[in-house]
Amino acid sequence: MRGRTAVAVLALALTGLVACGIPTDSEPRPLADGPTTTVEVTASAPAQSPNQAFLYLSHEGELSEVLARVERKLEDPPSVESVLNALLAGLTGDELNEGYDTLIPRDTRLVDASVDGTQATIELTADWNDIRGESALGAYAQVVLTATELDGIESVRFVSEGTPIPAPTTIESDKDVVTRADYSSLDPLANGELLPGG
């Protein structure tokens, strides 16, 4: 009796499972639409080139009230050497078309550039010694403002043919070591006169 009862209980259980199973369809049917996820793709702005630097130029061959701060793309990462080589190499066609110029003698070249702490020592060829008067003041300002745009550079010392050169300044007599403050009247950052995008 017990065996028959067990079989009967098992048969009833199987019947219940079949009754509660997944129903079959005579034809295929589409699956219900599930929730969809939309992924927004935001275009990021192009990263600024790591070789961008700022050079200081004059206007149409004259020392105006302030110099111009002009953005320039360099071939090498910005360093005292790379920015000064770019400055001494002259102007680009676009800069010439926009009326910029330089007060630095054309044949002046960088002999050496070294950094000790926050001070850059810049050695230039003998052509540098040819500048006089107001042009000399502007040329020194171009170099000092360009060099001190670099992070960590706060002062500049000039050398030519191995001999230190006192630099003219706008605020007092010549100095062996100069900073941006010595050319504040020519500095567009100090005067609030920036180029568009500068």
Secondary structure, DSSP 4 states (H G I P E B T S, - for coil): -HHHHHHHHHHHHHHHHHHTSPPP-SS--PPPP--------PPPPPPPPTTEEEEEEEETTB--SS-EEEEEE-SS---HHHHHHHHHT---HHHHHTTEE--S-TT--EEEEEEETTEEEEEE-GGGGG--HHHHHHHHHHHHHHHTTSTT--EEEEEETTEEEPBP-SSSS-BSEEEGGGGGGG-HHHHT---TT-
